[in-house]
């Protein structure tokens, strides 16, 4: 493979001699795209949206951590209110009081059961400034535990789903980024290959002009046919017209690249000098595609489907939970008595909700969950077949490009030798110029085929990146 790559490289340099590729004058696609990713507003926005998703995920994780909060309120009220006494008279009563309250609470989800434990405490004061009456109220502590009896431990699946969702968001960011880069690569290649074809045409125009001038001199001396001169002139005008069309077609692409890449791109691409070698392995290709294209979505779907069915079956159409609590509280006009003689309370309750008219809905929900599970299994099989087919087609396509490139290189080498031979025979008058022109046109066709093959392989390289997030040219993941 190394010798073949070196051989292809020398052939590429020899036959693409018009294309000057040096470390100082050309850029690689990776250099261009790295800078483009840092400056393009759309890609920056996509990246910032991923940051937002990461922050939202961190916020969502707070519900699994202990939640502790402290509240303090200081209400003060002063008013004169009308009160109707028992004899029907209206009296005006002054009210002037302060009613502060301090409270603290802590709660935590229980990881292994899906229940919750909470601890609360509060201390309040009612101060009446009219009659100097004072009253303390305290809930020194209350411990509360609740637990659903069915669908317990549902937190585990929920937390896994949240992490998978974040992973899918991250993957989607890179996939969107690669799609954007692939479109940019296609535009760059169309522009660069169009520019190379223009250079080929310019060389042909220069050669045709020299040949035309020579043929005119030979014609004056009676050593050439008028038809040959007309044919050369016709071919010259044809190449000029094609060249003008190419120049016009790449002008819009150049304007687009100038607006998108600005000072990043110097309009000289190194990759066109030789065919890039992609080290494809079908097993790894499938694993990468499943890993970043489908696997996490499949796992997430499996959790959603299977957990949904479990909940339906566990609940049996009945929602049941148990709660228990213990606490100590008191109310007194003095703080010492409030603290020294607290009263205790304990409670336990079983809460059950049984649907009467909605019982049929439970049966339908169980059936829906079962159907969704079957649909998931079928979808999984379809995706596996789809990925396997894509891997096979991609691998065969790349091998086809390699063989086509090697055959075109040999063909171009043979055509060059043939062109020299035919031209000598033409000068001796043994063949017509038409024969020589056919060889020249065939050489031009093969040169364009080589450029198109390089373009297709480069596009295939970035097409694979959009599926697998792996660069088989650089042999590394793209993030």
NORURVEN-V395005 format. One record per residue. RES is the residue in one small letter. SS is DSSP state (H for helix, E for strand, C for the rest). PHI is phi in radians with two decimals (999 if undefined). Layout:
BEGIN
RES;SS;PHI
RES;SS;PHI
END
This chain:
BEGIN
x;C;999
x;H;-1.12
x;H;-1.13
x;H;-1.13
x;H;-1.09
x;H;-1.14
x;H;-1.12
x;H;-1.08
x;H;-1.12
x;H;-1.15
x;H;-1.10
x;H;-1.10
x;H;-1.14
x;H;-1.21
x;H;-1.52
x;C;-1.92
x;C;-1.05
x;C;-1.13
x;C;-1.49
x;C;-1.44
x;C;-2.23
x;C;-2.25
x;C;-1.05
x;C;-1.49
x;C;-1.81
x;C;-2.16
x;E;-2.17
x;C;-1.58
x;H;-1.06
x;H;-1.14
x;H;-1.09
x;H;-1.14
x;H;-1.22
x;H;-1.07
x;H;-1.22
x;H;-1.09
x;H;-1.10
x;H;-1.40
x;H;-1.99
x;C;-1.29
x;H;-1.11
x;H;-1.12
x;H;-1.19
x;H;-1.12
x;H;-1.11
x;H;-1.05
x;H;-1.16
x;H;-1.17
x;H;-1.13
x;H;-1.13
x;H;-1.07
x;H;-1.08
x;H;-1.10
x;H;-1.12
x;H;-1.16
x;H;-1.10
x;H;-1.12
x;H;-1.10
x;H;-1.11
x;H;-1.13
x;H;-1.27
x;H;-1.12
x;H;-1.19
x;H;-1.57
x;C;-1.66
x;C;-1.03
x;E;-1.88
x;E;-2.05
x;E;-2.52
x;E;-2.18
x;E;-2.12
x;E;-2.44
x;E;-2.21
x;E;-2.37
x;E;-1.41
x;E;-2.21
x;E;-2.35
x;E;-2.45
x;E;-2.77
x;E;-2.12
x;E;-2.09
x;E;-1.55
x;E;-2.26
x;E;-1.58
x;C;-1.42
x;C;-1.15
x;C;-1.52
x;C;1.60
x;C;-1.37
x;E;-1.77
x;E;-2.01
x;E;-1.87
x;E;-2.06
x;E;-1.50
x;E;-2.21
x;E;-2.65
x;E;-2.57
x;E;-2.17
x;E;-2.36
x;E;-1.31
x;E;-2.54
x;E;-2.01
x;E;-2.51
x;E;-2.39
x;E;-2.53
x;E;-2.49
x;E;-2.42
x;E;-2.70
x;E;-1.25
x;C;-1.57
x;C;-1.03
x;C;-1.53
x;C;-2.08
x;C;1.46
x;C;-1.50
x;E;-2.57
x;E;-2.15
x;E;-2.44
x;E;-2.23
x;E;-2.31
x;E;-2.76
x;E;-2.67
x;E;-2.46
x;E;-2.26
x;E;-2.39
x;E;-2.10
x;E;-1.99
x;E;-1.67
x;C;-1.41
x;C;-1.35
x;C;-1.98
x;C;1.04
x;E;-1.44
x;E;-2.35
x;E;-2.44
x;E;-1.79
x;E;-2.31
x;E;-2.45
x;E;-1.91
x;E;-1.06
x;E;-2.80
x;E;-2.43
x;E;-1.89
x;E;-2.27
x;E;-2.24
x;E;-2.29
x;E;-2.67
x;E;-1.27
x;C;-1.40
x;C;-1.88
x;C;1.01
x;C;-1.24
x;C;1.04
x;H;-1.33
x;H;-1.16
x;H;-1.04
x;H;-1.12
x;H;-1.13
x;H;-1.18
x;H;-1.11
x;H;-1.06
x;H;-1.12
x;H;-1.16
x;H;-1.12
x;H;-1.08
x;H;-1.14
x;H;-1.08
x;H;-1.16
x;H;-1.06
x;H;-1.13
x;H;-1.09
x;H;-1.09
x;H;-1.06
x;H;-1.19
x;H;-1.14
x;H;-1.10
x;H;-1.09
x;H;-1.14
x;H;-1.10
x;H;-1.13
x;H;-1.16
x;H;-1.09
x;H;-1.08
x;H;-1.16
x;H;-1.06
x;H;-1.03
x;H;-1.17
x;H;-1.08
x;H;-1.16
x;H;-1.06
x;H;-1.18
x;H;-1.15
x;H;-1.22
x;H;-1.06
x;H;-1.16
x;H;-1.15
x;H;-1.12
x;H;-1.12
x;H;-1.13
x;H;-1.03
x;H;-1.10
x;H;-1.11
x;H;-1.12
x;H;-1.12
x;H;-1.10
x;H;-1.11
x;H;-1.15
x;H;-1.14
x;H;-1.09
x;H;-1.10
x;H;-1.15
x;H;-1.11
x;H;-1.11
x;H;-1.15
x;H;-1.15
x;H;-1.11
x;H;-1.15
x;H;-1.12
x;H;-1.14
x;H;-1.13
x;C;-1.57
x;C;1.32
x;C;-1.86
x;C;-2.50
x;C;-1.58
x;H;-1.14
x;H;-1.11
x;H;-1.10
x;H;-1.11
x;H;-1.12
x;H;-1.16
x;H;-1.11
x;H;-1.09
x;H;-1.10
x;H;-1.10
x;H;-1.09
x;H;-1.14
x;H;-1.11
x;H;-1.14
x;H;-1.08
x;H;-1.12
x;H;-1.07
x;H;-1.17
x;H;-1.11
x;H;-1.11
x;H;-1.10
x;H;-1.06
x;H;-1.20
x;H;-1.21
x;H;-1.56
x;H;-1.12
x;H;-1.14
x;H;-1.16
x;H;-1.14
x;H;-1.13
x;H;-1.12
x;H;-1.11
x;H;-1.11
x;H;-1.30
x;H;-1.53
x;H;-1.72
x;C;0.88
x;C;-1.62
x;C;-1.34
x;C;-1.86
x;C;-1.73
x;C;1.07
x;C;-2.62
x;E;-1.90
x;H;-1.27
x;H;-1.11
x;H;-1.34
x;H;-1.34
x;C;-2.74
x;C;-1.39
x;C;-1.21
x;C;-1.75
x;C;-1.79
x;C;-1.57
x;C;-1.50
x;C;-2.28
x;H;-1.07
x;H;-1.13
x;H;-1.15
x;H;-1.05
x;H;-1.18
x;H;-1.07
x;H;-1.15
x;H;-1.14
x;H;-1.16
x;H;-1.16
x;H;-1.87
x;H;-1.67
x;H;-2.39
x;H;-1.02
x;H;-1.19
x;H;-1.11
x;H;-1.12
x;H;-1.12
x;H;-1.11
x;H;-1.07
x;H;-1.12
x;H;-1.11
x;H;-1.11
x;H;-1.24
x;H;-1.21
x;H;-1.17
x;H;-1.07
x;H;-1.18
x;H;-1.06
x;H;-1.08
x;H;-1.06
x;H;-1.31
x;H;-1.16
x;H;-1.22
x;C;0.93
x;C;1.35
x;E;-2.11
x;E;-1.72
x;E;-2.30
x;E;-2.53
x;E;-2.14
x;E;-2.38
x;E;-2.54
x;E;-2.68
x;E;-2.51
x;E;-2.78
x;E;-2.43
x;E;-2.54
x;E;-2.94
x;E;-2.50
x;E;-2.75
x;C;-1.48
x;C;-2.17
x;H;-1.21
x;H;-1.09
x;H;-1.16
x;H;-1.07
x;H;-1.43
x;H;-1.47
x;C;-2.19
x;C;-1.32
x;E;-1.77
x;E;-1.86
x;E;-2.57
x;E;-2.32
x;E;-2.63
x;E;-2.57
x;E;-2.54
x;E;-2.05
x;E;-1.89
x;E;-2.35
x;E;-2.14
x;E;-2.01
x;C;-1.27
x;C;-1.79
x;C;-1.41
x;C;-1.67
x;H;-1.10
x;H;-1.13
x;H;-1.09
x;H;-1.04
x;H;-1.10
x;H;-1.13
x;H;-1.11
x;H;-1.12
x;H;-1.15
x;H;-1.08
x;H;-1.09
x;H;-1.16
x;H;-1.13
x;H;-1.08
x;H;-1.14
x;H;-1.15
x;H;-1.10
x;H;-1.12
x;H;-1.10
x;H;-1.16
x;H;-1.09
x;H;-1.08
x;H;-1.14
x;H;-1.10
x;H;-1.14
x;H;-1.07
x;H;-1.15
x;H;-1.09
x;H;-1.17
x;H;-1.03
x;H;-1.13
x;H;-1.08
x;H;-1.07
x;H;-1.11
x;H;-1.13
x;H;-1.12
x;H;-1.10
x;H;-1.15
x;H;-1.12
x;H;-1.12
x;H;-1.09
x;H;-1.10
x;H;-1.10
x;H;-1.07
x;H;-1.13
x;H;-1.10
x;H;-1.15
x;H;-1.09
x;H;-1.15
x;H;-1.19
x;H;-1.05
x;H;-1.11
x;H;-1.11
x;H;-1.15
x;H;-1.09
x;H;-1.16
x;H;-1.15
x;H;-1.12
x;H;-1.07
x;H;-1.13
x;H;-1.09
x;H;-1.12
x;H;-1.16
x;H;-1.12
x;H;-1.15
x;H;-1.11
x;H;-1.16
x;H;-1.15
x;H;-1.10
x;C;-1.46
x;C;1.39
x;C;-1.50
x;C;-2.31
x;C;-1.46
x;H;-1.11
x;H;-0.99
x;H;-1.13
x;H;-1.15
x;H;-1.13
x;H;-1.07
x;H;-1.13
x;H;-1.10
x;H;-1.11
x;H;-1.17
x;H;-1.09
x;H;-1.11
x;H;-1.09
x;H;-1.16
x;H;-1.04
x;H;-1.17
x;H;-1.09
x;H;-1.09
x;H;-1.08
x;H;-1.14
x;H;-1.14
x;H;-1.04
x;H;-1.05
x;H;-1.12
x;H;-1.19
x;H;-1.13
x;H;-1.14
x;H;-1.09
x;H;-0.99
x;H;-1.41
x;H;-1.14
x;H;-1.11
x;H;-1.05
x;H;-1.22
x;H;-1.70
x;H;-1.98
x;C;0.96
x;E;-2.32
x;E;-1.74
x;C;-1.44
x;C;-1.55
x;C;-1.52
x;C;1.04
x;E;-2.79
x;E;-1.25
x;C;-1.55
x;C;-2.43
END
